[in-house]
Amino acid sequence: MVDIAFSQIMEGTRTPGVSTEYNLSGAVNSLPANSYRLVAVGQRLASGSIPAGQVIDVFSSDDAANYFGRGSTVHLAVMDAFKANPNLSLQAVTVDDALAGVAAVGSVTITGPATGSGALTLGVNENTVSIAIGTADTASTIAANLNTQIGAQPNLPITATALAGVVTITAKNKGALGNDIDLSVTLQGAIGVGATVALMTGGLSDPDMSSALTAIYNAGHNIIISCFNDTANLTALRTHLNNVSSPTEKRFARAVVANVSTYASAVTMSSGINSGRILNVLVPNAYESAYEVAAVMAAIAASEPDPARPLNSMELVGLTAPPLPNQLSKLQIEASLHNGVAATKVGPGNVVQIVRAITTYTLNAAGEPDPTLLDWTTLGTLDYVATAIDTAIELQCPRDKKTARSAAKLADVIYEVMVKCQDAEYVQNVQQTDILIVTDPTDPTRTNTRVKVNVVSGQNVIAQVLDLVL
């Protein structure tokens, strides 16, 4: 005998008439959308209107400038993220500079006077600061003009002062990240003028991002843009990702960090993380700071709704190609991909491209090489399938009793989701026998399930033989 269960109509009513309730549990039969919610975690400036630790929606780079201070790490990360992908669903949360933080400092030393007119251009990461030089301008005059122009470009990550022909440049945010700010100088004409750059150095003590991670713990972001790449913060980030992505929390998240130094430093950085949920992208000797590169990589990753589709050769929109001598060789690219570093290359049109989006995970708990979570897409696909199954069960089995019939229904619900994921080419080789439904041996009210998920891999390598015929 088949019974009909009601959720709202009372049993045993004696009042004549027809009562109708609506059952919405089977109304949604499609897979959930794979939309990404991003959050940028970085440093603010005292000029920002939003205090540290407050999570807020950000819809433009101007929002970020007002909220967190122009030229702050998180403002610049947000600005680059929106340039790369204007359709982001983005929030941000900040921390203040560490009390023990020290700002990185560099300088430009001018000599003169000029005996001919010309121009001086200071490169600050991917930005330029240009001034005109007049005949007979002294070193002090040129330095003062350069200092004034730096102040007129508030989006720069630096401040400056000028004295006796020397422009002293200081990072706006304190900490080691300021050492990544790239400085260069170019002179055109201006006979008699010299300019020497001292690169940014001396930045110490990045702040602890733990308070920001606590603030976003329950927010349900899918991708975290970490402006920080030091060991302590990456360890905290890894712990956060493992916790929010646990079977009980089910707020699956991954993170993107970046290295803009050298292949060797990137490998060291990745080996200290070893997480399938963290991608470390390397652009060696980049013009942009690490937090800007991380923001662009995350924004591009979020532009691909198919969780299983590889990101190979996608352009990291807005990044400036590093000089040819600093670009990774093919041997370095191959070594990077074996050591948990998502390498980049410079493609046609002088654009920076991701070679392959791999995670920092290279070794299992026993310290043995393990390619299981090599690709960024692997956990992304598993997270999506888990969410799709959970959503279907919650919709279609919200108040089921535990019977043989409900067990069969549960298996059918899971199988239907898996078939749809197979049709979308997220998974493959789905069989009904891949779903196991059993009663827990210690808790008769609990049902345990096991589902075999054969994730579709990216077609990353094609090997071929050409047979010569004469």
N, C-alpha and C positions, 0 to 999 in steps of 0.2 A: 504493500500500500504506500503510495506516494503522498507525503504530507506537504503542505504549503506553510512556510514560516512567515509570520508577520513581524515587522519591526515597530509599527506605530498603532495598528488597530488592536484594540483590546480584545482578549479572549472572553467569551461568556456574555457579551452584551445582549440584552433582550429588546433593545429599542429597534422597531422596524426601520428598514431602509437599506441603502447600499452605501458601503464605505469603501473608499479607494485610497491606497497609498502608492507612492512611486518608489520603485526599486531601481537605483542608479548604478548598482554594482557591476552590471554588465554593459553599461552604456559606452564605455571607452574600451575599444578593442585594438587601438593602434599603439605603437611604441611611443614612449615619452620622448619629447624633443631633447636633443643633446646640446643644450645651450650652456655656456660657461659664465660663471660669475667670478670675476677677478678681484683681488685686493692687493694694493701696493703697500708695502711696509717699509718705512724709511724714516729719515730725520726731518724735523721741522725747524723753522727759525722763530725767534721771538716775535717777529712781525706777523706771523700767522694768526688768524682769528680763531682757529679750532685748537683746543688744548690737546696735548699728548694723550693717547689712549682712547680717544673718541673716534668711533667708526662712522664714516660719512660717505654718502653717495657723491661721486665726482663725475660731472658731465662734460668738462672741458679743461684745458690747461689753465685757463683763467680762473676757474674754480679752485684748482690746486694752488695757484699762486696766491689767491686771497686767503685760502684756508691754512696754508702751510708756509707761506713766505716765498717770494720770488727767488729762484736760484737754489732753493733747498733740494736735497736729494730726491725727495718724494715728488716735488713739483716737476723736476726735470724728467723723472721716470714717467710720470703721468703724461707729460707733454709728448714724449717720444712714443708712448704706447698709443695715444690717440692719432698721432701721425701715421703709425703703422696700420692701425685698424680703428677707423672712426666709429665703428658700431659696437664698441665694447660696453658690457655691463660691468662697471668698475666702481669699487669703493677704495678708500685709503684709510690707513691708521698710522699714527706717527709716534715716535719717541723723541724726547729732548736729547741734546748732546750730553754725553757723559760728563759728570762733574770733573773727572780727571782727564777729560779729553783735551787734546792739543791740536790746533789747526795746522794743516800743511801750509808751507810758505815757499814761494818762489820769487823770482825777480827778473826785471829787464834793466840792464845797465846801458845807458845811452852815452855816446861820446860825440863831440862836435867841436865847433859849430858847423852848420851846413854852408857849403859854398855854392850850392845849387838846389833848386826846388825838387820835390819828390813826394814820396808817401811811405809810411810805415804801417805794416799790418801785423797785428798780434793775433796768433791763433790760440784760442782757448777751447780745447776739445774740437768740436766740429764748427764752432763759431769763430767769426773774425771781428776784430776791433781795428778799424782803419782811421788814420789821421793824415792830414796834409802837412808837409814840411816846407817851410818857406826859406828862401835864401837868407842866410845870416841867423837863422834860428839856433839858439844855444842848446846844449844838452839839457839844461834845466827847463827851458821852454818846451822842448819836445816831450820830456818826461811829464811835465805838468799837463800838456794837452792829451797825452795818452791816458793819464790818470782820470781826466775829466770825461773822456769818451768811455772809459770802462764804467764809470758811474752812471753814464747815460744809457747803458744796456743792462737793466736790472735783472734780466733772466740769466745772466752769467752766474756760474757757481762760485765767483770770487769777488773780493773787494780789493781796493788798491789804495796806496798812498805814494806820494812822490816827494823826493828830497834830493837836491844836488845831482840831478841826472839819473837817479835810481828810482824805478817804480817797484815798490815792494808789493807783492801779490799774496793775498791770504785767502784760503778756502773759507766759504761762508759757514759750512758745517765743520765742526771739529771731528777728528778721528782719522783713521788710516785711509778711509775712502778718498780723502782729499789728495793723497799722493798719486791717485790715478789721473788727476786733471792734467791734460796734456797742454804744454805751452810751446809755441814756436814763434819766430819773428821773421818777417820778410821786408827788405828795403827795396824800393824802386826809385831810381834817380838818387836824389838827396846826397850829392857828392860831399864828402867830408864827414858824413854821419856814420857811426857804427852802433850796433845793437847786439848785446850778448844776453842770452837767456840762461838763467839758473832754474832748473826744473823743480817742480813741487816736491817737497820732502818734509819729513819731520812730523807728519800727522800721526797721532797716536790715540789709542783707546776709543774704538767704536763703542757706542752705547749698547746696552743689553736690550734685545728685542723681545724678551720674554713677556713683558707687560702688554705689548701690542698683540702678541699671539694669544694671550689670555683674553684680550678684548674681542677677538674674532673667533673664539673657540666654538661658539654656538651659532655662528652666522651662516655656515654652509657654503663657503666659497669653494670653487673647484680648482682654481689656480692662484697661487700666491706668488707675487713678484717680490722677491727679497732684494732690497737694496744692499743688504749686508752679505759679505762673503768671507768673514773671518771664522775661525774654527769654532769658537764658543757659540756664536749665533747660528751657525749651520747645524751644530749639534742640537741646539734648542729647536730649530726648525724641523729637523728629522723626527725628534720626539713628538712634536706637535702633530705632524702629519700622520705618524703611526697611531697616535691616540684618536684623532678625529676620524680616521679611516678604519677604526676597529669594528668588529662585527656588531658591537652593541651601539656605538655612536652612529655609524653608517653615514657620515658626512665626508664622503670620499674627496680627497684633495691631493693635489700635486703642487710642486713649486719649481720655479725657474730662478737660477742664480747665474752669474757670469764671471768670467776671468778675462782681463784685457792685458795680461802681462805676457807670459811665455808658455810654450807647450809644457815645460817642466813644472812650472808653478801650478798650471791647471791640473796636471796629473796628480800632483801632491794634494791639491785641494779635493779632487774627486775621491781619491783613496781614503781620505779622512771622513767622507760622508757615506759612501757605499749604500745608497738607498735607491730603490726602484721608483720612488716618488719624487726624486729631485733630479733635475736636468741641469748640468753645468755647461754652458755654451762658451766656447773660446773664440774670441776675435783678437789675435795677438797684436800688441802695440796699436790698439784701436784708438781712433781720435775721440771716441765717446768714452765716458766713464762706465764702470762695470754695471752700475744700476740702470743706466740707459740701455745698454745692450740686453740686460735681463728683461727689461720692460718690453722691448721690441720683440724679443723671442717669444715671450708669453702672449703678446698681442697677436702674433702671427699664428701661434699654436691654437689660440682661441678662435681664429677665423675658419678653422676646418671642423665642420660639425660631425663628420664621419670619424668615430673614435678609432677605427682600425686603419684608416688611410695614412700612409707615411707622409712625412713632411719634407721628404728629400727634395733638394734644389729649390725650395720656396725662398723667395727673396726676403731678407730681413730689411723691410722697407725703412728707408731713412738713414741707415747706417752708412758711414763713409768708408770706402774701401781703404784698408791700410796700405802703406807703400809696398811696392813689389818685393823688396828684400825681406819684409816682415811677414809676408803671407806664408801660410803653411805649405810645405812641400807635400807631395803625394805620400811619401814615406811617413811624414809626421801626421798626416790625416789618418792613415791606416793605423798608426800607433795610438793615436788619440781614441779611435773607435774601439780599440782593445783595452783601453785604460779608463773607461768611464767618462770621457770628454766628448761632448757634442761639437765636433769640429765644423768649421766654416771654410768656405772658399770664395774666391772672387770670380764671378761668372761674366758672361757677355754683357756689355754695357757698363762694366766696372761696378756691378752690384754685388753686395755681400749676400751669399746664399748659405743656408744650412745644408751640410752634406748629408747627415743622418741624425735624427733626433734620438740619441741614446741617453740612458740614465747613468747615474754614477754607480749603479749596482754592478759589481764584477765578481764578487766572491761570496760564497755561501757561509753559513755559520761555522763550518769546519775550516774555512780559509781556502777552499778549493775554488777554482774558476767555475763560474755558473752563468750561462747566458740566458737563464729563464726570464729575467726582467730587463733584458738588454734594451729593448725598444720602449720609448715613451708611450707608444700606442698599446702595449700589452696590458699594463695596469689600467690605462684609460678605457680599454674595451671591457676588461673584467669589471671595473667600477660601473660602467654603463649597464652591462648585463645584470649585475646584482641589483641596481636601482630599478631596472625594468621589471625584474621578477618580483621584487619587494612591492613595487607599486601595484602590480596586477594582483598579488595575493591580498594586499590590504583592501583593494577595491572589490574583489570577487569573493573573498573568504573572510569577511570581517568578524562574523559572529558564529562561525560554523561549530557544530558539535564534533567531537572526535569519534568518528565511526569509519567503517570500511568505505562507505559511500563518500565521506568527506575526504578520505585519503585519495580515492580515485579522482575526485574533483580537483584536489590539489595538484596531483600529477598532471592532469589535463591542462590546468592553468599554466604550470611551468613549461610544459611541452609547447603550448601555443606560443608563449613568449619566445622560446628558443627557435621555433620554426620561423617566426617573424624576424628574429635577429639573423637567421641564416639567409632569409630572402634579401635582407639588407646587406649581406656579405660582411657582417661583423663576426660571425662564427660559421663553422662549417661541420659537415658530417654529423648532423644532429639525428639521433635515433631515440625512439621512445624508451628503449632499454637503458639509455644513459641516465635516466632519472630514477633514483632509489628513494622510496618513502618507507620509513620504519618508525615504530614506537620506541621512544627512549627506554632503555632497560631499567632506569631508576626512577623515572617520572612518567606515570601512565597518561598524564595530560599533555605531554610534550611529544611533538612529531619531529623527527630528524630527517632531513633530506640531503641527498648528494646529487649534484648535477655535473656531468662531464661537459666542460666548456672548451671546445677546440677553437681557439682564437685565430682569426684570419691574420696571417703575417703579411707584411709589406714585401713586395717583390724588389728586394734591395740589390741582389746580385744576379747578373745573367752571364753565364760562361758559354763560350762558343768555340767551335773548331772550324776553321776554313780549310777545306781539302783542295789543294792545288791540283789542277788538271792542265797539262800542257798539250 
